[in-house]
């Protein structure tokens, strides 16, 4: 129970920090949409940004975190801080060398990489060339952000979550500033966004240095690839490169297929994906990040029951948050894009198309959330191969589904295929984990889902009713429509919260208890 409280507390800290990052991300996307719209230039930028973003998952916050945190946590708790510093320094040195090689190769072979993932752009004159130029500018970003992932792993294991979680807000701020100040400087205005990405990578990493210095964990040069702990991480890292990045790989497949569709399809999918990732990043990613050190500690101690309890509790929290969030995203898709994006270069057609994308993505939120928790459980057990095997079949489901659905449904079919592959991924991971260490409380999770059914239904009815008051395609009613949207969200949260309390949902009461303690005034010590 104490471990679960620590996980919830850490999730709350990271969730609050990540909320700030996601809000700045929403502002960033609003600025991009209104300045650049959805078309030739934005298609090229989003496709180019896909490549360093994917490699960030490969070499950075995905596979590296999955390999580094369990081993580093074990070393810290069993061999002490001095040994942990040696391991951290050896990993940082080796990672730096690998990243220098990756960045050099990426820039050198950029034309062929871009053609591989954006093959359909070849039919539009100049589109592949622009994508290649943007990719070369942004490619060094993966070096900064991958080093940031290592530093984040160190700080999380040491119990520090806020600054790593808030760092992405500064990436967004750099992109916003560059877009607003530099879009008139470049002959092709979208290059301002690429410069913002590069600057953001530097700033994100620099922000962590004061905390690392205070903890005496600033990475130093220590080349020792033969270190036993580094070798263990390497064995976990190589298969984890494929396993942890599965969702990002699926997005790449979707964008590759979208490059063959009408102009703007890549941008519509991107904007829909960004709104879909808002609740996922604020809660699910924060919970999964906070959970991994706890699961790794239980696994290192051989306490299987405690590990199962933490897993059950985390999955319950995911259900509690993602079920109403999925319903809310479906209902509020058009209102959100209408209030925050419509105007400037973002047309009413863009509004309709991005709405369709988000409505197709939204049901997958629950399944993506559960998958992230299940994958972290495999990593805590130092099993990175099972998610890799499942990822292969998930990719196949997404690729085949997208190819079959894009013909009749266009970009909507690609979004639906990604959701279907997310469902398959979660079910396959759950079955594999049950075979690995037995039952982990699936029946209790189904009971929880039934308890949430009526509160979620009440939320849907209330939100739908309130949203009927707005005209979401009107550009001159932003304030009024924004007020209606805010009222709908608040009413939905209240209805769902009251229903969850009435049906005695323990996870909801745990969250309320944590919030109550968080905002309770501290008593002065006795004189």
C-alpha positions in Angstrom: 0.0 0.0 0.0 2.9 2.4 0.8 4.4 1.7 -2.6 1.0 2.4 -4.3 0.8 5.7 -2.4 4.3 6.7 -3.6 3.4 5.8 -7.2 0.2 7.9 -7.0 2.1 10.8 -5.5 4.9 10.6 -8.1 2.2 10.4 -10.8 0.5 13.5 -9.4 3.8 15.5 -9.5 4.6 14.4 -13.0 1.0 14.8 -14.1 1.0 18.4 -12.9 4.3 19.1 -14.6 3.2 17.3 -17.8 -0.1 19.2 -17.8 1.9 22.4 -18.1 3.9 20.9 -20.9 0.7 19.7 -22.7 -0.9 23.1 -22.4 2.1 24.8 -24.0 2.0 22.0 -26.6 -1.6 22.9 -27.3 -0.6 26.6 -27.7 2.2 25.5 -30.0 -0.1 23.5 -32.2 -2.6 26.4 -32.3 0.2 28.7 -33.5 1.4 26.2 -36.1 -2.1 25.7 -37.4 -2.9 29.3 -37.7 0.4 30.4 -39.2 1.0 27.4 -41.5 -2.4 25.6 -41.8 -2.5 22.0 -43.1 -0.9 21.5 -46.5 2.4 21.3 -48.4 4.7 22.8 -45.9 3.2 21.4 -42.7 3.0 17.9 -44.3 6.7 18.1 -45.0 7.5 19.4 -41.5 5.5 16.8 -39.7 6.9 14.0 -41.8 10.5 15.3 -41.2 9.9 15.6 -37.5 8.6 12.0 -37.5 12.2 10.7 -38.0 14.0 12.3 -35.1 11.0 11.7 -33.0 11.0 8.0 -33.8 14.7 7.7 -33.1 14.2 9.6 -29.8 12.0 6.7 -28.8 14.5 4.2 -30.1 17.6 5.5 -28.4 16.1 7.8 -25.8 13.1 7.9 -23.5 11.6 4.6 -24.6 14.1 1.8 -24.9 16.8 3.5 -22.9 14.6 4.2 -20.0 13.2 0.6 -20.1 16.8 -0.8 -20.0 18.4 1.7 -17.7 15.9 2.2 -14.9 15.6 -1.4 -13.7 19.4 -2.0 -13.7 20.3 1.4 -12.3 17.6 1.0 -9.6 19.0 -2.4 -8.6 22.6 -1.2 -8.5 21.6 1.8 -6.4 19.7 -0.2 -3.8 22.1 -3.2 -3.6 25.6 -1.7 -4.3 25.2 2.0 -3.1 25.5 5.5 -4.6 29.2 5.3 -5.5 28.7 2.3 -7.7 25.5 3.8 -9.2 27.5 6.9 -10.2 30.1 4.7 -12.0 27.3 2.9 -13.9 25.6 6.2 -14.8 28.9 7.7 -16.1 29.7 4.6 -18.2 26.2 4.7 -19.7 26.3 8.4 -20.5 29.7 8.1 -22.2 28.7 5.1 -24.3 25.4 6.8 -25.2 27.2 10.0 -26.3 29.4 8.1 -28.7 26.5 6.1 -30.2 24.5 9.3 -30.6 27.3 11.1 -32.4 27.4 8.3 -34.9 23.6 8.1 -35.3 23.3 11.8 -35.9 26.1 11.8 -38.5 24.6 8.9 -40.3 21.1 10.4 -40.2 22.2 13.7 -41.7 24.4 11.9 -44.4 21.7 9.5 -45.5 18.7 11.9 -45.0 17.5 11.9 -48.6 17.1 8.1 -48.7 15.5 8.0 -45.2 13.0 10.7 -46.1 12.1 8.9 -49.4 11.6 5.7 -47.5 9.0 7.0 -45.0 7.4 9.7 -47.3 7.5 7.9 -50.6 4.1 9.3 -51.7 5.5 12.8 -51.5 7.5 12.1 -54.6 4.3 12.8 -56.7 4.3 16.5 -55.6 7.2 18.6 -56.9 9.6 19.8 -54.2 7.8 18.1 -51.3 10.4 15.4 -50.7 13.3 18.0 -51.1 11.7 20.2 -48.4 11.2 17.3 -46.1 14.8 16.3 -46.5 16.1 19.8 -45.7 13.9 20.1 -42.6 15.0 16.6 -41.4 18.7 17.6 -41.7 18.1 20.7 -39.6 16.3 18.8 -36.8 18.3 15.6 -36.7 20.7 16.7 -34.0 17.7 17.0 -31.7 17.7 13.3 -31.1 21.2 13.6 -29.5 20.1 16.2 -26.9 16.8 14.5 -26.1 18.3 11.0 -25.8 20.8 12.3 -23.3 17.9 13.9 -21.6 16.2 10.5 -21.3 19.2 9.0 -19.5 19.3 12.0 -17.1 15.5 11.6 -16.6 16.0 7.9 -15.6 18.7 8.9 -13.1 16.5 11.6 -11.5 13.4 9.4 -11.4 15.1 6.6 -9.6 16.5 9.2 -7.1 12.9 10.4 -6.6 13.0 13.6 -8.6 10.2 13.9 -11.2 9.2 17.6 -11.7 12.0 19.0 -13.9 12.2 16.1 -16.2 8.4 16.2 -16.7 8.2 19.9 -17.3 11.1 20.0 -19.7 9.0 19.4 -22.8 7.2 22.7 -22.1 10.4 24.5 -22.9 10.6 22.6 -26.3 7.1 23.9 -27.0 8.1 27.5 -25.9 11.1 27.4 -28.2 9.0 26.3 -31.1 6.3 28.9 -30.4 8.9 31.7 -30.1 10.7 30.6 -33.3 7.4 30.4 -35.2 6.3 33.8 -34.1 9.6 35.6 -34.4 11.3 33.9 -37.3 8.6 32.7 -39.7 9.1 35.9 -41.7 12.9 35.6 -41.8 13.2 32.4 -43.8 12.3 32.2 -47.5 10.4 29.0 -46.5 8.7 30.1 -43.2 8.3 26.5 -41.9 12.1 26.4 -41.3 11.4 28.6 -38.2 9.7 25.5 -36.6 12.8 23.4 -37.3 15.1 25.9 -35.7 12.7 25.9 -32.7 13.0 22.1 -32.3 16.8 22.2 -32.3 16.9 25.0 -29.8 14.4 23.2 -27.6 16.5 20.1 -27.4 19.5 22.1 -26.0 17.3 24.0 -23.5 15.6 20.8 -22.3 18.9 19.1 -21.4 20.4 22.2 -19.8 17.5 22.5 -17.4 18.4 19.3 -15.7 22.0 20.2 -14.9 21.3 22.2 -11.6 19.4 19.3 -10.1 22.1 16.8 -11.2 24.8 19.0 -9.7 23.0 19.3 -6.4 22.7 15.5 -6.2 26.3 15.0 -7.4 25.2 12.9 -10.3 26.4 15.1 -13.2 27.6 12.6 -15.9 31.3 12.4 -16.4 33.5 10.7 -19.0 34.0 7.1 -18.1 34.4 4.7 -21.0 33.8 1.2 -19.7 31.6 -0.8 -22.1 32.7 -4.0 -20.3 31.0 -3.0 -17.0 28.7 -5.8 -16.0 25.8 -3.5 -15.4 26.3 -1.7 -18.8 26.3 -5.1 -20.5 23.1 -6.1 -18.8 21.5 -2.8 -20.0 22.8 -3.5 -23.5 21.0 -6.9 -23.5 17.8 -5.2 -22.5 18.3 -2.2 -24.8 18.7 -4.0 -28.1 15.3 -5.8 -28.2 13.7 -2.8 -26.3 14.5 -0.6 -29.3 11.8 -2.3 -31.2 9.4 -3.1 -28.4 9.0 0.2 -26.6 8.6 2.2 -29.8 5.8 0.2 -31.2 3.2 3.0 -31.0 5.6 5.4 -32.7 6.4 2.9 -35.4 2.7 2.5 -36.1 2.4 6.3 -36.5 5.3 6.2 -39.0 3.4 3.5 -41.0 0.2 5.6 -40.9 2.1 8.7 -42.1 3.8 6.7 -44.9 0.4 5.5 -46.1 -1.0 9.1 -45.7 1.7 10.4 -48.0 -0.3 8.7 -50.8 -3.5 10.5 -49.9 -4.7 14.0 -50.7 -2.6 16.9 -49.6 -3.1 17.8 -45.9 -3.7 14.2 -44.8 -0.4 14.0 -42.9 -1.2 17.2 -41.1 -4.8 16.2 -40.2 -3.6 13.0 -38.7 -0.8 14.9 -36.8 -3.2 17.4 -35.3 -5.7 14.7 -34.3 -2.8 12.7 -32.8 -1.6 15.6 -30.7 -5.0 16.2 -29.1 -5.3 12.4 -28.5 -2.0 12.4 -26.7 -3.0 15.3 -24.4 -4.7 13.1 -21.7 -2.3 10.2 -22.5 0.7 12.4 -21.7 -0.7 14.1 -18.7 -1.7 10.9 -16.9 -0.8 7.6 -18.6 2.8 8.4 -19.3 3.3 10.0 -15.9 1.8 6.9 -14.2 3.9 4.5 -16.3 7.1 6.5 -15.6 6.4 6.6 -11.9 5.5 2.9 -11.8 8.6 1.5 -13.4 11.0 2.2 -10.5 8.5 0.7 -8.0 7.9 -2.4 -10.2 11.7 -2.8 -10.7 12.3 -2.6 -6.9 9.7 -5.3 -6.3 11.2 -7.5 -9.0 14.7 -7.0 -7.6 13.4 -8.0 -4.1 11.6 -11.1 -5.6 8.3 -9.8 -4.1 6.0 -11.0 -6.9 2.8 -10.3 -4.9 3.7 -6.7 -4.3 4.5 -6.4 -8.0 1.0 -7.8 -9.0 -0.7 -5.5 -6.5 1.1 -2.4 -8.0 0.2 -3.6 -11.5 -3.5 -4.1 -10.6 -3.7 -0.7 -9.0 -2.0 1.0 -11.9 -4.4 -0.6 -14.4 -7.3 0.4 -12.3 -6.2 4.0 -12.3 -5.7 3.9 -16.1 -9.3 2.6 -16.5 -10.6 5.3 -14.2 -9.0 8.1 -16.2 -8.9 6.9 -19.8 -12.5 5.7 -20.1 -14.1 9.1 -19.5 -11.3 10.8 -21.4 -12.0 8.7 -24.5 -15.7 9.5 -24.4 -14.8 13.2 -23.8 -12.4 13.3 -26.8 -15.0 11.8 -29.1 -17.7 14.3 -28.1 -15.4 17.3 -27.8 -13.3 16.7 -30.9 -15.0 19.3 -33.2 -15.5 21.9 -30.3 -11.8 21.7 -29.3 -10.5 22.2 -32.9 -13.2 24.9 -33.5 -12.2 26.9 -30.4 -8.4 26.6 -30.4 -7.5 26.0 -34.1 -10.0 27.4 -36.5 -8.9 30.7 -38.1 -5.9 32.0 -40.1 -4.6 29.3 -42.4 -6.7 26.6 -40.6 -9.9 26.3 -42.7 -13.3 24.7 -42.0 -12.2 21.7 -44.2 -9.2 21.2 -41.9 -11.6 21.4 -38.9 -13.8 18.6 -40.3 -10.9 16.4 -41.3 -9.0 16.7 -38.0 -12.2 16.1 -36.1 -12.7 12.8 -37.9 -9.1 11.8 -37.1 -9.4 12.5 -33.4 -12.8 10.7 -33.1 -11.2 7.6 -34.7 -8.1 7.8 -32.4 -10.0 8.5 -29.2 -11.3 5.0 -28.4 -7.8 3.7 -28.5 -6.8 5.8 -25.4 -7.8 3.1 -22.9 -5.9 0.4 -24.8 -2.8 2.4 -25.3 -2.8 3.3 -21.6 -3.1 -0.3 -20.4 -0.4 -1.4 -22.9 2.1 1.1 -21.5 1.6 -0.3 -18.0 1.8 -3.9 -19.2 5.0 -3.1 -21.1 6.6 -1.5 -18.1 5.8 -4.7 -16.1 7.7 -6.8 -18.6 10.7 -4.4 -18.4 10.7 -4.5 -14.6 11.1 -8.3 -15.0 14.0 -7.6 -17.4 12.0 -9.2 -20.2 12.2 -6.9 -23.3 11.9 -9.7 -25.9 8.2 -10.5 -25.3 7.0 -7.0 -26.2 9.2 -7.1 -29.3 7.5 -10.3 -30.6 4.1 -8.8 -30.0 5.1 -5.5 -31.6 5.8 -7.4 -34.9 2.2 -8.7 -35.1 0.8 -5.3 -34.0 2.7 -3.6 -36.8 1.3 -6.1 -39.2 -2.3 -5.5 -38.0 -1.8 -1.7 -38.3 -0.1 -1.9 -41.7 -2.6 -4.3 -43.3 -5.6 -2.6 -41.6 -4.4 0.9 -42.8 -3.8 -0.3 -46.3 -7.3 -1.9 -46.5 -9.1 1.0 -44.9 -7.4 4.0 -46.5 -9.0 3.3 -49.9 -12.7 3.7 -48.8 -12.1 6.0 -45.8 -8.9 8.0 -46.5 -7.1 9.4 -43.5 -10.0 8.3 -41.3 -9.2 4.7 -42.2 -5.6 5.1 -41.1 -6.7 6.4 -37.7 -9.1 3.5 -37.3 -6.4 1.0 -38.1 -4.1 2.5 -35.4 -6.9 2.1 -32.9 -7.5 -1.5 -33.9 -3.8 -2.3 -33.6 -3.8 -0.7 -30.1 -6.6 -3.1 -29.0 -4.7 -6.1 -30.4 -1.5 -5.0 -28.7 -3.1 -4.7 -25.3 -4.8 -8.1 -25.5 -1.7 -9.8 -26.7 0.4 -8.2 -23.9 -2.2 -9.2 -21.3 -2.3 -12.8 -22.4 1.5 -13.0 -22.5 1.9 -11.5 -19.0 -0.7 -13.9 -17.6 1.3 -16.8 -19.0 4.5 -15.3 -17.5 3.5 -15.1 -13.9 -0.2 -16.1 -13.6 -3.3 -14.1 -12.9 -3.0 -10.4 -12.0 -6.5 -9.4 -11.2 -8.3 -9.2 -14.6 -11.6 -10.1 -13.0 -11.4 -7.2 -10.5 -10.6 -4.9 -13.4 -13.7 -6.0 -15.3 -15.8 -5.4 -12.1 -14.3 -1.9 -12.0 -15.2 -1.4 -15.7 -18.8 -2.3 -14.9 -18.9 0.1 -12.0 -17.7 2.9 -14.2 -20.2 2.2 -17.0 -23.1 4.3 -15.6 -20.9 7.2 -14.5 -19.4 7.3 -17.9 -22.8 7.1 -19.5 -24.0 10.0 -17.4 -20.9 12.0 -18.5 -21.6 11.3 -22.2 -25.3 12.5 -21.9 -24.4 15.7 -20.0 -21.5 16.7 -22.2 -23.4 16.0 -25.4 -26.3 18.1 -24.2 -24.2 21.1 -23.2 -22.2 21.1 -26.5 -25.5 21.5 -28.5 -25.4 25.2 -27.4 -22.3 26.0 -29.4 -21.7 26.8 -33.1 -18.3 25.1 -33.6 -17.6 26.2 -37.2 -18.1 29.9 -36.4 -14.9 32.0 -36.2 -16.4 35.0 -34.4 -17.7 33.2 -31.3 -14.4 32.0 -29.8 -15.1 33.3 -26.3 -18.7 32.1 -26.1 -17.8 28.7 -27.6 -14.8 28.4 -25.3 -17.1 29.0 -22.3 -19.6 26.4 -23.5 -16.7 23.9 -24.0 -15.3 24.6 -20.5 -18.8 24.2 -19.0 -19.3 20.8 -20.8 -16.0 19.5 -19.6 -16.6 20.7 -16.0 -20.1 19.2 -16.0 -18.9 15.9 -17.3 -16.1 15.6 -14.7 -18.6 16.4 -11.9 -21.2 13.9 -13.1 -18.5 11.2 -13.5 -16.9 12.0 -10.2 -20.2 11.8 -8.3 -21.1 8.6 -10.0 -17.7 7.0 -9.3 -18.1 8.0 -5.6 -21.6 6.6 -5.4 -20.5 3.3 -6.9 -17.7 3.1 -4.4 -14.8 3.1 -6.9 -11.8 2.8 -4.7 -9.3 4.2 -7.2 -11.4 7.4 -7.4 -11.4 7.7 -3.6 -7.6 7.2 -3.5 -7.1 10.1 -5.9 -9.5 12.3 -3.9 -7.7 11.4 -0.7 -4.3 12.2 -2.3 -5.6 15.6 -3.4 -7.1 16.3 0.0 -3.8 15.7 1.7 -2.0 17.7 -1.0 -4.1 20.8 -0.4 -4.6 20.4 3.3 -2.9 23.2 5.3 0.1 22.1 7.2 -0.1 22.3 11.0 2.5 24.4 12.7 4.9 22.5 14.9 4.2 22.8 18.6 6.0 25.6 20.3 
